[in-house]
Amino acid sequence: MTQAEIKLCSLLLQEHFGEIVEKIGVHLIRTGSQPLRVIAHDTGTSLDQVKKALCVLIQHNLVSYQVHKRGVVEYEAQCSRVLRMLRYPRYIYTTKTLYSDTGELIVEELLLNGKLTMSAVVKKVADRLTETMEDGKTMDYAEVSNTFVRLADTHFVQRCPSVPTTENSDPGPPPPAPTLVINEKDMYLVPKLSLIGKGKRRRSSDEDAAGEPKAKRPKHTTDNKEPIPDDGIYWQANLDRFHQHFRDQAIVSAVANRMDQTSSEIVRTMLRMSEITTSSSAPFTQPLSSNEIFRSLPVGYNISKQVLDQYLTLLADDPLEFVGKSGDSGGGMYVINLHKALASLATATLESVVQERFGSRCARIFRLVLQKKHLEQKQVEDFAMIPAKEAKDMLYKMLSENFMSLQEIPKTPDHAPSRTFYLYTVNILSAARMLLHRCYKSIANLIERRQFETKENKRLLEKSQRVEAIIASMQATGAEEAQLQEIEEMITAPERQQLETLKRNVNKLDASEIQVDETIFLLESYIECTMKRQ
């Protein structure tokens, strides 16, 4: 891993789990797999704290373990999974748009807790939704359970690997660490639960009125608790499925920008039809006939079969080759070339960065070299119609920034400059890696800046929170408007202005993080699919 990635992982672990977990996680990222006692010795942390930190990391799928032949258990950090924490807000927002507030909270609970049973998720979400409802209204467990089933059906949540039952019944000594397995058929199989009940509100006043210490109260109920029906069946968010959805959205958006809304709707329909049947790493979607696509178009989308065929032909003939024709049966069989689409999106991202950094004339040269593959400096000047001095300056600038590379083709074995061709070319994979590295550095800088802004205004933020808490409690007891006004005036006008500036700056930094992460996603997806092809 590069230093930029390690730094970003460190910031993310510290922000989500605190200093001890961050210390253990970064140590594993730097050193690779290590046994428990070596981790404790190298980090200077007590064995108990290391165990707790590893439990947290394993619970959130950030660390995996493996038993070696000698019986030693070694722990290894999953760096790519740590970087996925950047995308948590995006996963949650996507579920909200697809499955409303209930789906949003289900995925949020799974991401916050790492792994949970379905019954625990349903109860937590029902309670949280009931809290936000008006008095007298409650959220039914059955309604939350139905949304959970829909998320499992569309593969947005999946079962976690578990200990096989045969392993437990073995009479011999227990293994140093359990072996977790899962059957692919059961990965999205929802257990049949009869969850009857409604969400509960937390009423602190009622609890205090009971006159019983809070710590004692749960002990009365734990003895006569019924066994959990889905005990041992844990669920987690399926991040690969979310990434598949993001990729599909990017392809649809690209088609809409290049052609029109109808074309993008046809491509969206094709992607939706093959989202479960096509694996996230497949180069093409499953072939779909023109008749199937016509039947699956959204209700109320009034286009005739003839117009659909014309659109499909237009998409298949497009130079970008997002859609390809794979046969003539059923009115014509069509596929979406996913790898080709990702390559086009990554190339467009690189072009956009070149234009923003170096200007439109550099972008013209960059596109020209991309199109012609290999060009000499004189050819670049002629084709781009840019003066020799300027063209040379621009080429060298892009070469120094690693957006372009220079290939030497000698005429003679001595590599004499006078007898050597110097060809400019664009290695998209290499440029994408370089840009990805810069994106990681940018995100780390944004997080550090956000933390600095918050730390600088810590006293003011604490004061603001105290005032808001006082106002909320006074409103609950029915205080007069004059009293509330008096409390609000505890924050002076300059302080209020400072708070507004802080809020605006933090919102800008958050929005920038999300935008940079969109670029990271496209580049990562392109690099991953290119490496698989090689």
NORQUIZI-V417548 format. One record per pair of residues at least 24 apart in sequence whose ideal C-beta (glycine too) atoms are under 6 Angstrom apart, sorted by the first residue. I is the first residue (numbers start at 0). J is the second residue. If there is no record, write none. Layout:
BEGIN
I & J
I & J
END
This chain:
BEGIN
0 & 78
1 & 436
3 & 436
3 & 439
3 & 440
4 & 439
6 & 443
7 & 439
7 & 442
7 & 443
8 & 81
10 & 443
10 & 446
11 & 84
16 & 55
19 & 48
19 & 52
20 & 52
20 & 55
23 & 52
24 & 56
24 & 76
27 & 76
28 & 76
28 & 78
32 & 73
32 & 75
34 & 71
34 & 73
58 & 113
59 & 113
64 & 176
66 & 175
66 & 176
70 & 175
72 & 175
72 & 176
83 & 238
85 & 516
90 & 241
98 & 146
101 & 143
101 & 146
102 & 146
105 & 147
106 & 236
109 & 235
109 & 236
110 & 236
114 & 159
114 & 233
114 & 235
116 & 229
116 & 233
117 & 147
117 & 229
117 & 234
118 & 227
118 & 229
121 & 194
125 & 198
126 & 198
126 & 199
128 & 198
129 & 198
129 & 200
130 & 200
137 & 197
137 & 198
138 & 198
139 & 197
140 & 194
140 & 196
144 & 194
148 & 189
151 & 187
151 & 189
154 & 187
154 & 237
154 & 240
155 & 237
155 & 240
156 & 234
156 & 236
157 & 186
157 & 187
157 & 237
158 & 186
159 & 233
159 & 235
190 & 229
190 & 232
192 & 228
192 & 229
239 & 279
243 & 279
245 & 520
246 & 524
249 & 344
250 & 340
262 & 310
265 & 310
268 & 292
268 & 295
268 & 296
269 & 335
282 & 338
283 & 334
283 & 336
284 & 334
284 & 335
286 & 325
286 & 332
286 & 334
287 & 333
288 & 329
288 & 330
288 & 332
289 & 330
289 & 331
290 & 329
290 & 330
319 & 343
338 & 528
341 & 524
341 & 525
341 & 528
344 & 521
345 & 431
345 & 521
345 & 522
345 & 525
346 & 427
348 & 521
349 & 430
353 & 402
361 & 393
364 & 393
368 & 423
368 & 425
369 & 425
373 & 422
373 & 424
374 & 423
401 & 433
402 & 430
428 & 529
431 & 522
431 & 525
431 & 526
435 & 522
438 & 515
438 & 518
438 & 519
441 & 515
442 & 512
442 & 515
445 & 508
445 & 511
445 & 512
448 & 508
449 & 505
449 & 508
452 & 504
456 & 501
463 & 498
466 & 490
END
